[in-house]
Each structure stands twice: as C-alpha cells, then as structure tokens.
Amino acid sequence: MAKILVVDDAAFMRMMVKDALSKGGYEDTAEAVDGLDAVEKYKELHPDLVIMDEFQRFNSLLEQSDDEQSMLANKFFDNKR
C-alpha cells in the first residue's frame, strides 16, 4: 500500500486527514507540521503521496525568486533553478 505524508500546521486537520485515509484502508501515513519538516520527512520516507494544506499557494511559490519560501518550494519539488 502507498506511503502517505500529511502536511498541515494544524494538528486537528492532520488528524482528520489521517482518519479519512485510515477509513479508506491507508495505514502507512506520516505527518509533518510545516514545509521544512515536510522536506526532511520526504527525504527520509520517500512517500508515494504528499497531502498538503494550501497547495495552490505553495505551488505558486515555484516561480523563480530568491525569497526563503520560494527556495523551499523549489527544493521540495526539486525544481531546477
């Protein structure tokens, strides 16, 4: 079965997502509390799926920029700069 990483700064939301996944038969889940934690957990666990809150905002950060958030997004998605 797929390994899933759930990323959300709200513990309650992580719990709700993991509960829904569990009801669907997905038991191999891990949590990350923010983008930096997500990058580290992604490197460590190599999940098949990453579920993130505010994905559209995070995805928009892939635009080339030198700010910290953009660099983190590019690193997470291994986007060549």
Summary of the structure (lengths in Angstrom):
residues: 81
radius of gyration: 13.1
end to end distance: 33.4
largest distance: 41.3
contacts: 207
relative contact order: 0.20
helix: 48%
strand: 15%
